[in-house]
Amino acid sequence: MPDQPPLVECVVNVSEGRDATTLDAIVAAVSAVEGCHLLHRDVGPGAHRTVFTFAGTPEAVFSAAEKVYSVAAERIDMRQHRGSHPRSGAVDVCPFVPISGVDMEELRARTRVLAQVVAERYDLPVFLYASSASVPGRSNLAEVRRGEYEGLAAKLQLPDWQPDFGPAVPHPRLGATIMGARPFLIAWNINLAPEATLAQARQLAGRLRGSGVKGRPGLFPGLKAIGWHIEEYGRCQVSCNVVEPDNTALARVYLTAVSLAEGMGVRVTGSELIGLIPARHLRAAARGFCFEGGYEEEMDTAVTVLGLNDLRPFNWRERVLEEVYRAAAQTDRRSR
């Protein structure tokens, strides 16, 4: 990526995947902030969830995130929400990721300021997680979200689960929100053939993820995974967060999943990327399948060997972080 001013990415997960008007309102709010570029939105009707990725200067990105909360407060009602993805609130999780020229300490400080603002403005419980966690047990997103929206009232009564900001009661419509600074992660789902069962998807996830099952460690310490069924695809997936992408090669995870699935009598048909990915991780995937070539050749090979075209056409130029940021910045400069 060419030299840039300090650059931060926000990958906000909103509990709305079906109402286009709400999603368009969020896009408009983010896009209106000068210095912030909307890079991608990944809409999941089955999960009833959308992931918005935007990047820019720290000031612009935090301003845009604040606007996401404003739209969600007006338009989302968790009392009506049903979806396959675990969630605690309307703006379920709002992570901030340092890309260049910004250190984690600065992001943590900015995150605390925004957390206090949204807690006070919307009377909303806010949990800090990842690198912003106030106690070690809150660094893991899955633990903070455990119990989900429906279990919030009981969870907030526990001494160990008082929010970092806001009231110790859930907001009726908005639930709670989880916010934090964290390193880059890759959200990536492994697709199973339609005949695979949810039990098989969960078994495969348990063998792959670092936490394993019932105290027995899994194969990849830098991987979190659950098994789920997505109605719109008519199939199950192993839904993964690669939380240590520099130490957890996509090619190795994918090949291991294929091998384990075959042993269970299940086929892996491909995979699905959620959001964006740095170029180096796709290139590494191609090399993990013993292919080395030029930049574009390696990108094309990675798409093929990881089966990223399995569910829908996949254009890596629209999903590689550096490519998308460069294009978005050029477009915004022309339009302003």
SULBELGI-V552549 format. One record per residue. N is the residue number from 1. RES is the residue in one small letter. SS is DSSP state (2 for helix, 1 for strand, 0 for the rest). PHI is phi in whole degrees, -180 to 180 (999 if undefined). Layout:
n: (N | N)
res: (RES | RES)
ss: (SS | SS)
phi: (PHI | PHI)
//
This chain:
n: (1 | 2 | 3 | 4 | 5 | 6 | 7 | 8 | 9 | 10 | 11 | 12 | 13 | 14 | 15 | 16 | 17 | 18 | 19 | 20 | 21 | 22 | 23 | 24 | 25 | 26 | 27 | 28 | 29 | 30 | 31 | 32 | 33 | 34 | 35 | 36 | 37 | 38 | 39 | 40 | 41 | 42 | 43 | 44 | 45 | 46 | 47 | 48 | 49 | 50 | 51 | 52 | 53 | 54 | 55 | 56 | 57 | 58 | 59 | 60 | 61 | 62 | 63 | 64 | 65 | 66 | 67 | 68 | 69 | 70 | 71 | 72 | 73 | 74 | 75 | 76 | 77 | 78 | 79 | 80 | 81 | 82 | 83 | 84 | 85 | 86 | 87 | 88 | 89 | 90 | 91 | 92 | 93 | 94 | 95 | 96 | 97 | 98 | 99 | 100 | 101 | 102 | 103 | 104 | 105 | 106 | 107 | 108 | 109 | 110 | 111 | 112 | 113 | 114 | 115 | 116 | 117 | 118 | 119 | 120 | 121 | 122 | 123 | 124 | 125 | 126 | 127 | 128 | 129 | 130 | 131 | 132 | 133 | 134 | 135 | 136 | 137 | 138 | 139 | 140 | 141 | 142 | 143 | 144 | 145 | 146 | 147 | 148 | 149 | 150 | 151 | 152 | 153 | 154 | 155 | 156 | 157 | 158 | 159 | 160 | 161 | 162 | 163 | 164 | 165 | 166 | 167 | 168 | 169 | 170 | 171 | 172 | 173 | 174 | 175 | 176 | 177 | 178 | 179 | 180 | 181 | 182 | 183 | 184 | 185 | 186 | 187 | 188 | 189 | 190 | 191 | 192 | 193 | 194 | 195 | 196 | 197 | 198 | 199 | 200 | 201 | 202 | 203 | 204 | 205 | 206 | 207 | 208 | 209 | 210 | 211 | 212 | 213 | 214 | 215 | 216 | 217 | 218 | 219 | 220 | 221 | 222 | 223 | 224 | 225 | 226 | 227 | 228 | 229 | 230 | 231 | 232 | 233 | 234 | 235 | 236 | 237 | 238 | 239 | 240 | 241 | 242 | 243 | 244 | 245 | 246 | 247 | 248 | 249 | 250 | 251 | 252 | 253 | 254 | 255 | 256 | 257 | 258 | 259 | 260 | 261 | 262 | 263 | 264 | 265 | 266 | 267 | 268 | 269 | 270 | 271 | 272 | 273 | 274 | 275 | 276 | 277 | 278 | 279 | 280 | 281 | 282 | 283 | 284 | 285 | 286 | 287 | 288 | 289 | 290 | 291 | 292 | 293 | 294 | 295 | 296 | 297 | 298 | 299 | 300 | 301 | 302 | 303 | 304 | 305 | 306 | 307 | 308 | 309 | 310 | 311 | 312 | 313 | 314 | 315 | 316 | 317 | 318 | 319 | 320 | 321 | 322 | 323 | 324 | 325 | 326 | 327 | 328 | 329 | 330 | 331 | 332 | 333 | 334 | 335 | 336)
res: (m | p | d | q | p | p | l | v | e | c | v | v | n | v | s | e | g | r | d | a | t | t | l | d | a | i | v | a | a | v | s | a | v | e | g | c | h | l | l | h | r | d | v | g | p | g | a | h | r | t | v | f | t | f | a | g | t | p | e | a | v | f | s | a | a | e | k | v | y | s | v | a | a | e | r | i | d | m | r | q | h | r | g | s | h | p | r | s | g | a | v | d | v | c | p | f | v | p | i | s | g | v | d | m | e | e | l | r | a | r | t | r | v | l | a | q | v | v | a | e | r | y | d | l | p | v | f | l | y | a | s | s | a | s | v | p | g | r | s | n | l | a | e | v | r | r | g | e | y | e | g | l | a | a | k | l | q | l | p | d | w | q | p | d | f | g | p | a | v | p | h | p | r | l | g | a | t | i | m | g | a | r | p | f | l | i | a | w | n | i | n | l | a | p | e | a | t | l | a | q | a | r | q | l | a | g | r | l | r | g | s | g | v | k | g | r | p | g | l | f | p | g | l | k | a | i | g | w | h | i | e | e | y | g | r | c | q | v | s | c | n | v | v | e | p | d | n | t | a | l | a | r | v | y | l | t | a | v | s | l | a | e | g | m | g | v | r | v | t | g | s | e | l | i | g | l | i | p | a | r | h | l | r | a | a | a | r | g | f | c | f | e | g | g | y | e | e | e | m | d | t | a | v | t | v | l | g | l | n | d | l | r | p | f | n | w | r | e | r | v | l | e | e | v | y | r | a | a | a | q | t | d | r | r | s | r)
ss: (0 | 0 | 0 | 0 | 0 | 0 | 1 | 1 | 1 | 1 | 1 | 1 | 1 | 1 | 0 | 0 | 0 | 0 | 0 | 2 | 2 | 2 | 2 | 2 | 2 | 2 | 2 | 2 | 2 | 2 | 2 | 0 | 0 | 0 | 0 | 1 | 1 | 1 | 1 | 1 | 1 | 1 | 1 | 1 | 0 | 0 | 0 | 0 | 1 | 1 | 1 | 1 | 1 | 1 | 1 | 1 | 0 | 2 | 2 | 2 | 2 | 2 | 2 | 2 | 2 | 2 | 2 | 2 | 2 | 2 | 2 | 2 | 2 | 2 | 2 | 0 | 0 | 2 | 2 | 2 | 0 | 0 | 0 | 0 | 0 | 0 | 0 | 0 | 1 | 0 | 1 | 1 | 1 | 1 | 1 | 1 | 1 | 1 | 1 | 1 | 0 | 0 | 0 | 2 | 2 | 2 | 2 | 2 | 2 | 2 | 2 | 2 | 2 | 2 | 2 | 2 | 2 | 2 | 2 | 2 | 2 | 2 | 0 | 0 | 1 | 1 | 1 | 1 | 0 | 2 | 2 | 2 | 0 | 0 | 0 | 2 | 2 | 2 | 0 | 0 | 2 | 2 | 2 | 2 | 2 | 0 | 0 | 0 | 2 | 2 | 2 | 2 | 2 | 2 | 2 | 0 | 0 | 0 | 2 | 2 | 2 | 0 | 0 | 0 | 1 | 0 | 0 | 0 | 0 | 0 | 1 | 0 | 0 | 0 | 1 | 1 | 1 | 1 | 1 | 1 | 1 | 0 | 0 | 0 | 0 | 1 | 1 | 1 | 1 | 1 | 1 | 1 | 0 | 0 | 0 | 0 | 0 | 2 | 2 | 2 | 2 | 2 | 2 | 2 | 2 | 2 | 2 | 2 | 1 | 0 | 0 | 0 | 1 | 0 | 0 | 1 | 0 | 0 | 0 | 1 | 0 | 0 | 1 | 1 | 1 | 1 | 1 | 1 | 1 | 1 | 0 | 0 | 0 | 0 | 1 | 1 | 1 | 1 | 1 | 1 | 1 | 1 | 0 | 0 | 0 | 0 | 0 | 0 | 0 | 2 | 2 | 2 | 2 | 2 | 2 | 2 | 2 | 2 | 2 | 2 | 2 | 2 | 2 | 0 | 0 | 0 | 0 | 1 | 1 | 1 | 1 | 1 | 1 | 1 | 0 | 0 | 1 | 0 | 2 | 2 | 2 | 2 | 2 | 2 | 2 | 2 | 2 | 2 | 0 | 0 | 0 | 0 | 0 | 0 | 2 | 2 | 2 | 2 | 2 | 2 | 2 | 2 | 2 | 2 | 2 | 0 | 0 | 0 | 0 | 0 | 0 | 0 | 0 | 0 | 0 | 2 | 2 | 2 | 0 | 1 | 2 | 2 | 2 | 2 | 2 | 2 | 2 | 2 | 2 | 2 | 2 | 2 | 2 | 2 | 2 | 0)
phi: (999 | -62 | -55 | -130 | -65 | -47 | -128 | -124 | -113 | -120 | -124 | -83 | -106 | -111 | -83 | -154 | -133 | -129 | -96 | -62 | -64 | -66 | -64 | -66 | -65 | -67 | -57 | -63 | -65 | -67 | -67 | -77 | -87 | -66 | 91 | -118 | -122 | -74 | -97 | -166 | -132 | -116 | -94 | -122 | -60 | -66 | -74 | 53 | -159 | -132 | -105 | -104 | -114 | -139 | -147 | 164 | -67 | -55 | -60 | -68 | -67 | -69 | -65 | -65 | -62 | -60 | -70 | -61 | -62 | -64 | -65 | -61 | -63 | -82 | -122 | -112 | -127 | -66 | -66 | -103 | -87 | -136 | -164 | -82 | -90 | -57 | -159 | -114 | -167 | -62 | -97 | -69 | -142 | -130 | -93 | -119 | -123 | -74 | -104 | -158 | 70 | -136 | -100 | -65 | -62 | -63 | -65 | -61 | -65 | -65 | -64 | -62 | -63 | -64 | -59 | -67 | -62 | -71 | -62 | -75 | -70 | -112 | 55 | -119 | -66 | -125 | -104 | -94 | -136 | 57 | -69 | -92 | -58 | -82 | -136 | -56 | -65 | -99 | -72 | -89 | -57 | -61 | -70 | -65 | -87 | -57 | 98 | 57 | -58 | -65 | -100 | -62 | -57 | -69 | -63 | -70 | -83 | -79 | -57 | -78 | -126 | -72 | -69 | -71 | -142 | 87 | -75 | -90 | -136 | -69 | -72 | -56 | -91 | -103 | 69 | -139 | -131 | -121 | -137 | -179 | -89 | -152 | -69 | -65 | -132 | -111 | -94 | -156 | -115 | -99 | -89 | -106 | -61 | -56 | -78 | -67 | -95 | -63 | -61 | -68 | -62 | -68 | -64 | -65 | -59 | -64 | -78 | -84 | -69 | -62 | -74 | 63 | -137 | 52 | 84 | -94 | -61 | -89 | -85 | -126 | -58 | -90 | -126 | -111 | -156 | -135 | -100 | -149 | -114 | -109 | -61 | -65 | -94 | 65 | -161 | -98 | -135 | -98 | -88 | -119 | -114 | -89 | -86 | -128 | -64 | -74 | -116 | -133 | -70 | -58 | -61 | -68 | -61 | -64 | -64 | -65 | -62 | -60 | -66 | -64 | -63 | -60 | -66 | -96 | 78 | -124 | -105 | -90 | -104 | 159 | -149 | -135 | -89 | -105 | 77 | -115 | -142 | -64 | -56 | -62 | -78 | -71 | -62 | -64 | -64 | -61 | -68 | -66 | -99 | 65 | -119 | -132 | -162 | -75 | -54 | -67 | -63 | -67 | -62 | -61 | -65 | -60 | -59 | -70 | -73 | -88 | 64 | -73 | -91 | -62 | -96 | -163 | -58 | -122 | -109 | -63 | -65 | -98 | -129 | -89 | -52 | -64 | -65 | -70 | -63 | -61 | -66 | -66 | -65 | -65 | -63 | -66 | -64 | -71 | -89 | -91)
//
